[in-house]
Amino acid sequence: MKEAPYGSWVSPLGSDLAAATMSFERPDPCGDGVYWLESRPHEGRTVLVFKPCEGDVVDVVPAGFNVRNSVHEYGGGAYFRSGSTLFFTNFDDQRLYRQDGVHGEPHPITPEPPEPRSLRYADGVVTADGNTVICVRERHEGENVINELVALPADGSGDATTIVSGRDFFSYPRISPDGRRLAWTSWDHPRMPFIGTDLWVAELAGAQPGEPRHVAGGESESIFQPEWSPDGTLHFVSDRSGWWNLYRERGDDVEAVAPVEAELGWMQWLFAWSSYAFLPDGRVACILNRGSSQPLTFLDPERGTYEDAGIGFDSARAPTLRADENRLVWVAASPTEPQSVLALDAETGELEVLRRASTHAIDPSFVSVPEPIGCPTTDGETAYALYYPPVNPDFAGPRDERPPLVVSIHGGPTSQSVPELNASLQYLTSRGVAVVDVNYGGSTGYGRAYVERLKERWGPVDMADSIAAGRYLIERGEVDGDRVAITGGSAGGYTTLYALTFEDFFATGASFFGVTDLIAFNQTTHKFESHYDHWLLGPLPEATQIYEERSPANYADDLKAPVLLLQGLDDKVVPPSQAEIMVEALRRNQVPFAYIAFEGEGHGFRKEENIRRSLEATFSFFAQVFGFEPADEIDPVEIENL
């Protein structure tokens, strides 16, 4: 084993590994195989694929089709099916297409919109007779954006008809097994779906719902995934107890199925997420979020007990669980396995890995396995995080040196970091850089009270918890307290800039498409999030002073640490103007910085070459600031004013 400065270790885990890693959505089992969506960085598109029970994975959609939608800008629920008849949205035009069978030809069943991408579709279901599609539609009419539930002929022979409207947002249209009832959720500004939603049911006459009946939810109760059991009982997830648990409607009553201090709900950033599914023997399979793990679990409704399936893939960024009889499929990972599409026979316990996000084999001796930690933070609270120490079997750091630390901040800001094999993170740890992935106050997986810590305290809480994680590791003697960086994307990018501006704990940082000016962000962001900041910061105009005081761009004079800004030029969530505001301020005040803009990228980088460049640029930037020499030949970042 060689001794070398931390950060300069030679590693076989290159940026190409991270750049080529796929991601998966919405696996759906049927009698003869499994469908799912896979995002391919090397193609820059998302592809609907099918794996037959006996045979290899095949592409369902032709080359050139990109199965994504832009409802709420984030999308989700971009395909659905009725038997072997497939329906999906193509990203370029946002029209809904029908394809009969895996080898059929797709044809549009919705009209050419009056303006490009002005009609968008998501989260569809098909009536039992196969004649009608019911789905969410989002209409863009100039500055107005209208969300509604619509019904349209499944063969494209007629126009869509609005069947439910009058609320700001809709999701989860679900038809009962007998075809006679429709359930759905809705909510209004200023709430987000994970703050307060309503669950409705109406009788169906054909595809036309009758008078809706309110089942559950409200301004301070979040409803997730309404689902009908095979016997026609309506189930749903509610956080009314302080934890997202499973409930069911029986007659005029709503009852908890099996109370537990864990979560079956997720922050609904995408459509059609599914955390539970019904099995023939009466059990309910579920992804049970316990904060530092999300194992597949079997719930026995009669006994009210949960049993861990014990299959080892216990990390799930999003709930994707679906069932066909005893066959369960979902997407999960582990600290030593990448995100994978999994199939489990719930009767025999036989597990099959249908597809891994990466085909590159990783030597386990180079993998850093995280340690879940709890860190004392402000107000006597505990912040949670995952600590990844540097790991490389060929190198050790000098005895008198501690490794630099990167504090990683997830987006949302109400999302969650999970202990999965992440190639971007292992790129750092295998080169001698420690990483701590922080689930600060507001994160999913720790109950509603933990989420509420962030209410009107965005900036102070996430910053304090991030510093707490770094300080905890410094006090344990794990890392170098003078070489601590912070990085994050979107809301995590905002936390990065906020912390660098208002505290001097971090030596440097990298912000990926982060918010810099909160007033400008409020005026330019999209409908779905246009009032989110009311919960995070306070309502406008009453809280104008808070918005101004927490905007890093207004205090660039106080930002002295070097900072890297990365931005997609097609970003509709955090537009490029947000980064450009900060660039002007940094340049004006002679603060060391670098700015890299990516053509053709939106909110999150999807193209292989841009993922690779952003990872290498971040490493190069930190290397220059921290004073170590990367072993790799990478294109260095030019830092202004350094």
C-alpha positions in Angstrom: 0.0 0.0 0.0 1.4 3.4 -1.0 1.3 6.5 1.0 0.0 9.5 -0.9 -1.8 12.8 0.0 -5.6 12.5 0.2 -7.2 13.4 -3.1 -4.3 12.3 -5.2 -5.0 8.5 -5.1 -5.2 6.5 -8.3 -8.6 5.0 -8.7 -10.1 2.7 -11.4 -13.5 4.4 -10.7 -13.5 7.1 -13.4 -16.0 9.8 -14.3 -17.1 7.6 -17.2 -18.6 5.2 -14.7 -20.8 7.9 -13.2 -21.7 9.3 -16.6 -22.8 6.0 -18.0 -25.0 5.0 -15.1 -28.7 4.7 -16.0 -31.7 5.3 -13.8 -35.0 3.5 -13.8 -38.7 4.4 -13.3 -42.0 2.6 -13.0 -41.4 -1.1 -13.5 -44.7 -2.8 -14.3 -45.1 -6.6 -14.3 -47.5 -8.6 -16.4 -47.9 -12.3 -17.1 -45.2 -12.6 -19.8 -42.6 -10.1 -18.5 -41.8 -6.7 -17.0 -41.9 -3.2 -18.5 -39.9 -0.2 -17.2 -38.4 3.1 -18.2 -34.6 3.6 -18.3 -32.8 6.9 -18.6 -29.7 6.4 -20.8 -27.1 9.2 -20.5 -25.3 7.9 -23.6 -28.4 8.4 -25.7 -29.7 11.5 -23.8 -33.2 10.0 -23.7 -35.5 7.8 -21.6 -36.6 4.5 -23.2 -39.5 2.2 -22.5 -38.2 -1.4 -22.4 -39.6 -4.8 -21.9 -38.0 -8.0 -20.5 -39.9 -11.2 -21.3 -39.9 -13.9 -18.7 -37.6 -15.9 -20.9 -35.3 -13.6 -23.0 -33.4 -10.4 -23.1 -34.4 -6.8 -22.5 -35.8 -5.1 -25.7 -36.6 -1.5 -26.5 -40.3 -1.0 -27.0 -40.2 2.5 -28.5 -38.4 3.3 -31.7 -35.1 5.3 -31.9 -35.8 9.0 -31.5 -38.7 8.6 -29.0 -37.9 10.0 -25.5 -40.5 8.8 -23.0 -40.8 11.7 -20.6 -43.4 14.3 -19.8 -43.2 17.8 -18.4 -46.3 18.0 -16.3 -45.2 20.0 -13.1 -41.9 20.3 -15.1 -40.6 17.3 -13.2 -42.9 14.8 -14.9 -43.4 11.1 -14.0 -46.1 8.6 -14.9 -45.0 9.0 -18.6 -46.3 5.6 -19.6 -49.1 3.2 -18.6 -50.8 0.2 -20.3 -53.9 -1.9 -20.7 -52.7 -5.4 -21.3 -50.3 -5.3 -24.1 -51.6 -1.9 -25.3 -49.1 0.8 -24.3 -49.6 4.5 -23.9 -46.7 7.0 -23.4 -45.7 10.6 -23.8 -43.0 11.7 -26.2 -40.8 14.4 -24.7 -40.3 16.5 -27.8 -44.0 17.2 -28.5 -45.6 16.1 -25.2 -48.3 14.3 -27.1 -49.8 11.0 -25.9 -49.0 8.0 -28.1 -50.5 4.5 -28.4 -48.7 1.4 -29.3 -50.3 -2.0 -29.7 -47.7 -4.5 -28.5 -44.0 -4.5 -27.9 -43.3 -4.6 -31.6 -46.1 -2.2 -32.7 -45.8 1.2 -34.2 -46.6 4.2 -32.0 -49.2 6.7 -33.2 -50.4 9.9 -31.4 -53.9 9.8 -29.9 -53.9 13.5 -28.8 -53.9 16.4 -31.2 -51.0 18.6 -32.1 -51.0 21.3 -29.5 -51.7 25.0 -30.5 -48.3 25.9 -29.2 -45.3 23.6 -28.8 -45.6 21.4 -25.7 -48.6 23.4 -24.5 -50.6 20.2 -23.8 -49.0 17.7 -21.5 -50.3 14.3 -20.1 -49.3 12.2 -17.1 -50.4 9.4 -14.7 -53.0 7.7 -16.9 -55.3 4.7 -16.4 -57.5 2.8 -18.9 -61.1 1.9 -18.3 -61.9 -1.9 -18.0 -63.3 -2.0 -21.5 -60.0 -0.5 -22.9 -61.9 2.2 -24.7 -61.0 5.3 -22.6 -58.0 6.8 -21.0 -58.3 8.9 -17.9 -55.2 11.0 -17.0 -53.9 14.3 -15.7 -53.6 17.0 -18.4 -51.7 20.3 -18.0 -52.7 23.1 -20.4 -50.4 26.0 -21.0 -52.3 29.0 -22.3 -49.8 31.9 -22.4 -49.1 32.8 -18.7 -51.9 30.5 -17.5 -51.3 26.9 -16.6 -54.4 24.7 -16.0 -54.3 21.3 -14.5 -57.3 18.9 -14.7 -58.4 15.3 -15.2 -59.5 14.4 -18.6 -61.0 11.4 -20.5 -60.1 10.7 -24.1 -60.8 7.8 -26.6 -58.0 5.3 -26.3 -57.8 4.9 -30.1 -57.4 8.7 -30.7 -60.8 9.0 -32.4 -61.9 12.0 -30.5 -60.9 15.0 -28.3 -60.2 14.9 -24.6 -63.1 15.9 -22.3 -62.4 17.5 -18.9 -64.0 15.4 -16.2 -62.6 17.0 -13.0 -61.3 20.6 -12.7 -61.4 23.6 -10.4 -58.3 22.7 -8.3 -54.7 23.8 -8.9 -53.3 20.3 -9.1 -54.4 16.7 -9.5 -52.8 13.3 -9.3 -53.4 9.5 -8.9 -56.6 8.9 -10.9 -57.4 5.3 -10.0 -60.4 3.2 -11.2 -61.8 0.5 -8.9 -61.6 -3.2 -10.0 -65.3 -3.2 -10.9 -64.9 0.0 -13.0 -67.6 1.8 -11.1 -65.6 4.3 -9.0 -62.8 6.7 -9.6 -60.4 7.9 -6.9 -58.0 10.9 -7.2 -56.1 13.4 -5.2 -56.0 17.2 -5.5 -54.5 20.2 -3.8 -54.3 24.0 -4.2 -51.7 26.7 -3.8 -49.9 27.6 -1.6 -49.6 23.9 -0.5 -47.3 21.3 -2.0 -48.7 17.7 -2.2 -46.6 16.6 0.8 -48.0 19.4 3.0 -51.8 19.0 2.3 -53.8 17.1 -0.2 -57.4 15.9 -0.5 -58.6 12.4 -1.5 -61.9 12.1 -3.5 -64.0 9.3 -4.8 -66.9 9.5 -7.3 -69.2 7.0 -9.0 -68.3 6.5 -12.7 -70.9 6.4 -15.5 -68.8 5.4 -18.4 -65.8 7.7 -18.0 -67.8 10.5 -16.4 -67.6 10.8 -12.6 -70.5 11.9 -10.5 -70.6 14.1 -7.5 -67.2 13.7 -5.6 -67.1 12.6 -2.0 -64.3 13.7 0.3 -62.5 10.7 1.9 -59.5 12.2 3.7 -56.9 14.9 3.7 -56.9 18.6 4.1 -54.6 21.6 4.5 -52.4 19.8 7.0 -52.8 16.2 6.0 -50.9 14.7 3.1 -52.4 11.8 1.1 -50.2 9.6 -1.0 -51.0 6.7 -3.5 -54.7 5.9 -3.3 -55.1 2.3 -4.4 -58.0 -0.2 -4.7 -57.4 -3.6 -3.3 -58.6 -6.6 -5.4 -61.8 -6.8 -3.3 -62.5 -3.1 -4.1 -61.4 -1.6 -0.7 -59.9 1.9 -1.1 -56.5 2.2 0.6 -54.2 5.2 0.8 -51.3 6.6 2.7 -51.8 9.5 5.1 -49.5 11.3 7.5 -52.3 12.3 10.0 -50.5 10.4 12.8 -47.2 12.2 12.1 -46.0 9.3 10.0 -47.1 8.4 6.5 -49.0 5.1 7.3 -51.4 2.9 5.4 -55.2 3.5 5.8 -58.3 1.9 4.3 -61.9 3.0 4.0 -64.5 0.5 5.5 -68.1 1.7 5.2 -68.2 5.2 6.6 -65.0 4.8 8.6 -61.3 5.3 7.8 -59.0 3.0 9.8 -55.2 2.7 10.2 -54.1 -0.7 8.9 -50.9 -1.1 11.0 -49.5 2.0 12.7 -45.8 2.3 12.7 -43.1 5.0 13.2 -41.9 4.7 9.7 -43.0 6.1 6.3 -44.9 4.6 3.4 -45.2 7.9 1.7 -42.7 10.0 -0.2 -42.5 13.7 -1.2 -44.5 13.6 -4.5 -42.1 15.2 -6.9 -43.0 12.8 -9.7 -46.3 11.2 -10.7 -47.3 7.6 -10.2 -45.0 6.6 -7.4 -46.1 3.4 -5.6 -44.9 2.3 -2.2 -47.2 -0.7 -1.6 -48.9 -3.5 -3.6 -51.4 -6.2 -2.8 -50.6 -9.9 -2.7 -53.0 -12.9 -3.3 -52.6 -14.2 0.2 -53.9 -10.9 1.7 -50.5 -9.5 2.7 -49.4 -6.0 1.5 -45.9 -5.7 0.2 -44.4 -2.2 0.9 -41.3 -0.1 0.8 -41.0 1.0 4.4 -38.9 4.1 4.7 -37.0 4.0 8.0 -34.7 6.9 7.3 -31.4 5.2 6.8 -32.9 2.3 4.9 -36.0 1.5 2.8 -36.4 -2.3 2.9 -39.0 -4.3 1.1 -41.4 -5.4 3.9 -44.5 -7.6 4.1 -47.4 -6.2 6.1 -49.9 -8.6 7.5 -53.1 -6.5 7.9 -54.9 -9.0 10.1 -52.1 -9.1 12.7 -50.8 -5.6 12.1 -47.2 -6.7 11.8 -44.3 -5.9 9.4 -41.7 -8.5 8.3 -38.6 -7.5 6.5 -38.2 -9.5 3.3 -34.4 -9.6 4.0 -33.3 -9.4 0.4 -30.4 -6.9 0.9 -31.5 -4.2 -1.6 -32.7 -1.9 1.1 -32.1 1.6 -0.4 -34.8 3.2 -2.5 -34.7 6.8 -3.7 -38.3 6.6 -4.9 -41.1 4.1 -4.3 -41.8 2.0 -7.5 -43.3 -1.2 -6.1 -45.9 -3.0 -8.2 -47.3 -6.6 -8.3 -48.7 -9.1 -10.6 -50.1 -11.9 -8.5 -47.0 -13.1 -6.4 -44.5 -11.3 -8.6 -43.2 -8.1 -7.1 -41.0 -5.6 -9.1 -39.4 -2.4 -7.9 -36.2 -0.3 -8.2 -33.7 -0.4 -5.3 -30.0 -0.5 -4.5 -27.7 -1.2 -1.6 -24.4 0.3 -0.4 -22.5 -2.2 -2.6 -25.0 -2.6 -5.4 -26.1 0.0 -7.9 -29.7 0.9 -8.6 -31.4 -2.1 -10.1 -34.7 -3.4 -11.4 -35.7 -6.3 -9.1 -38.2 -9.0 -9.3 -39.2 -11.2 -6.3 -41.5 -14.1 -6.1 -43.3 -13.3 -2.8 -44.2 -17.0 -2.4 -40.9 -18.7 -2.9 -38.6 -15.8 -2.0 -36.7 -16.1 -5.3 -35.0 -12.8 -6.3 -34.0 -11.8 -9.8 -32.0 -8.8 -10.8 -33.5 -7.8 -14.2 -31.2 -4.8 -14.9 -28.4 -2.9 -13.2 -27.9 0.8 -13.7 -24.3 0.1 -14.6 -22.8 -2.8 -16.5 -19.3 -2.0 -15.1 -18.2 -4.3 -12.4 -16.8 -2.4 -9.4 -14.2 -4.1 -7.2 -15.8 -4.1 -3.8 -12.4 -3.3 -2.2 -12.8 0.3 -3.6 -16.3 0.8 -2.3 -16.9 3.0 0.7 -19.8 1.7 2.7 -21.6 4.5 4.6 -22.1 4.8 8.3 -25.5 6.2 9.4 -24.8 9.0 11.9 -26.8 11.3 14.1 -25.4 14.7 14.8 -26.3 17.2 17.5 -27.6 20.4 15.9 -29.5 23.5 16.9 -32.4 23.6 19.3 -31.4 20.3 20.9 -32.4 18.5 17.7 -30.5 15.7 15.9 -29.6 15.8 12.2 -29.0 12.6 10.2 -26.4 11.8 7.7 -24.5 9.0 5.9 -20.7 9.2 6.3 -18.5 7.7 3.5 -14.8 7.5 4.5 -12.1 7.4 1.9 -11.4 3.8 0.7 -8.7 2.5 -1.7 -6.9 -0.8 -1.1 -3.8 0.6 -2.9 -3.3 3.9 -0.9 -3.2 5.4 2.5 -3.0 9.0 3.5 0.0 10.4 5.4 -0.1 9.7 9.2 -0.2 13.4 10.0 -2.9 14.3 7.5 -6.7 14.0 7.6 -8.7 13.8 4.4 -10.7 16.7 3.0 -14.5 16.4 3.4 -17.3 17.1 1.0 -20.6 17.8 2.6 -23.3 16.7 0.1 -26.7 18.4 0.2 -29.7 16.8 -1.5 -32.3 18.8 -3.4 -36.0 19.2 -2.8 -35.2 20.4 -0.2 -37.5 17.8 1.2 -36.0 14.8 -0.7 -33.7 12.2 0.9 -30.2 10.7 0.6 -30.1 6.9 0.8 -27.2 4.5 1.2 -26.8 3.3 -2.3 -23.8 2.6 -4.5 -23.4 6.0 -6.1 -20.6 6.2 -8.7 -20.2 10.0 -8.4 -19.7 9.7 -4.7 -17.4 6.7 -5.0 -15.3 8.7 -7.5 -14.4 11.0 -4.6 -14.0 8.5 -1.8 -11.7 6.2 -3.9 -9.4 9.2 -4.6 -9.1 10.0 -0.9 -11.9 12.5 -0.3 -14.4 11.8 2.5 -18.1 12.5 1.9 -21.0 13.0 4.2 -24.5 13.0 2.7 -26.8 15.0 4.9 -30.5 14.4 5.6 -31.1 17.8 7.2 -34.3 18.9 8.8 -37.1 18.8 6.2 -35.9 15.5 4.7 -38.2 12.5 3.9 -38.1 9.4 6.0 -38.1 10.8 9.6 -41.7 11.7 10.1 -43.7 14.9 9.6 -42.3 16.7 12.7 -38.8 16.4 11.1 -40.1 17.8 7.9 -41.8 20.7 9.7 -38.4 21.8 11.1 -37.8 23.4 7.7 -41.1 25.4 7.7 -40.2 29.1 7.1 -36.6 28.2 8.1 -35.1 27.2 4.8 -31.5 28.4 4.8 -30.9 28.5 8.6 -31.9 24.9 9.3 -30.3 23.1 6.4 -27.1 25.1 6.8 -27.0 24.4 10.6 -27.5 20.7 10.1 -24.8 20.6 7.3 -22.3 22.3 9.6 -23.3 20.0 12.4 -22.5 16.9 10.3 -19.1 18.4 9.3 -18.3 19.4 12.9 -19.2 16.0 14.2 -16.7 14.3 11.9 -14.0 16.9 12.7 -14.5 16.3 16.4 -14.2 12.5 15.8 -10.9 13.1 14.1 -12.1 11.7 10.8 -11.5 14.7 8.5 -9.5 17.9 8.1 -11.4 20.8 9.6 -9.6 23.3 7.3 -10.6 21.5 4.1 -14.4 21.1 4.2 -16.4 21.7 1.0 -20.2 21.8 0.5 -22.0 20.9 -2.7 -25.6 20.3 -3.8 -28.0 20.7 -6.7 -31.2 22.8 -6.9 -32.3 23.4 -3.3 -29.0 21.9 -2.3 -27.3 24.4 -4.5 -29.1 27.2 -2.6 -28.0 25.7 0.7 -24.4 25.6 -0.6 -24.5 29.3 -1.5 -26.3 30.3 1.6 -23.8 28.5 3.8 -20.8 30.0 2.0 -22.3 33.4 2.2 -23.5 33.6 5.8 -21.1 31.3 7.7 -17.3 30.8 7.4 -17.3 27.0 8.2 -16.8 25.8 4.7 -13.6 26.5 2.7 -15.3 26.2 -0.7 -18.4 24.9 -2.5 -20.0 23.8 -5.7 -23.6 24.8 -6.6 -25.4 22.9 -9.3 -28.3 24.9 -10.6 -28.9 26.5 -7.2 -31.2 29.4 -6.3 -29.4 32.6 -5.6 -32.1 35.4 -5.6 -35.3 34.3 -3.8 -37.4 37.2 -5.0 -36.4 36.6 -8.6 -36.9 32.9 -8.2 -40.4 33.4 -6.9 -41.2 35.5 -10.0 -39.7 33.2 -12.6 -40.3 29.6 -11.4 -43.0 27.3 -12.7 -46.5 26.8 -11.4 -45.9 23.6 -9.4 -43.3 25.3 -7.1 -44.5 28.9 -7.5 -45.8 29.0 -3.9 -43.5 26.4 -2.4 -41.4 29.2 -1.0 -44.4 30.4 1.1 -43.9 27.3 3.2 -40.1 27.4 3.1 -39.8 31.1 3.8 -43.2 32.7 4.5 -45.9 34.4 2.3 -45.2 37.4 0.1 -45.3 40.3 0.4 -45.3 40.0 4.2 -42.1 38.0 4.2 -40.2 40.2 1.7 -37.5 41.1 4.1 -36.8 37.4 4.9 -36.5 36.6 1.1 -34.1 39.5 0.7 -32.1 38.6 3.8 -31.7 34.9 2.8 -30.7 35.6 -0.8 -27.0 34.9 -1.3 -26.9 37.2 -4.3 -27.8 40.2 -2.1 -24.8 39.5 0.2 -22.1 38.5 -2.3 -19.8 40.9 -0.6 -19.8 38.5 2.4 -19.0 35.4 0.2 -15.2 35.1 0.3 -14.8 31.4 -0.3 -14.1 30.1 -3.8 -17.3 28.8 -5.4 -18.1 26.7 -8.6 -21.4 27.3 -10.3 -22.9 24.8 -12.8 -26.1 25.5 -14.7 -28.2 24.0 -17.5 -29.2 26.6 -20.0 -32.7 25.0 -20.6 -33.5 24.8 -16.9 -37.2 25.8 -16.4 -37.2 25.2 -12.6 -34.1 27.3 -11.7 -33.5 29.4 -14.8 -30.0 30.4 -15.8 -30.7 33.9 -14.7 -30.3 32.7 -11.1 -26.7 31.6 -11.7 -25.9 34.7 -13.8 -27.0 37.0 -11.0 -24.4 35.3 -8.7 -21.7 35.4 -11.4 -22.1 39.1 -11.8 -21.9 39.7 -8.1 -18.8 37.4 -7.7 -17.0 39.0 -10.5 -17.8 42.5 -9.2 -16.5 41.6 -5.8 -13.4 39.8 -7.0 -14.4 36.5 -5.3 -12.7 33.4 -6.8 -15.2 31.4 -8.8 -15.8 29.4 -12.0 -19.0 29.2 -14.0 -19.9 26.4 -16.4 -23.1 26.5 -18.4 -24.4 23.4 -20.3 -26.3 23.7 -23.6 -29.3 21.5 -23.9 -29.5 20.6 -20.2 -32.5 21.3 -17.9 -32.9 20.8 -14.2 -30.5 18.0 -13.7 -27.8 16.9 -16.2 -28.8 13.9 -18.4 -26.2 13.8 -21.2 -23.2 11.5 -20.6 -20.6 14.1 -21.6 -22.0 16.7 -19.3 -22.3 14.4 -16.3 -18.7 13.5 -16.8 -17.6 17.1 -17.2 -19.5 18.3 -14.2 -18.0 15.6 -11.9 -14.4 16.2 -13.1 -14.8 20.0 -12.9 -16.0 19.8 -9.3 -13.0 17.6 -8.4 -10.6 19.9 -10.3 -12.0 22.9 -8.5 -11.7 21.4 -5.0 -8.2 20.1 -5.8 -7.0 23.6 -6.7 -8.6 25.1 -3.6 -7.4 22.3 -1.2 -4.0 22.0 -2.7 -3.8 18.4 -3.9 -2.9 17.1 -7.3 -5.4 14.7 -9.0 -3.8 11.6 -10.4 -6.2 11.6 -13.3 -5.6 13.7 -16.5 -8.7 15.9 -16.4 -9.4 19.2 -18.0 -8.7 21.7 -15.2 -11.3 24.4 -14.3 -10.1 27.9 -14.8 -10.9 29.8 -11.6 -11.3 33.6 -11.9 -9.8 35.7 -9.2 -7.9 32.9 -7.5 
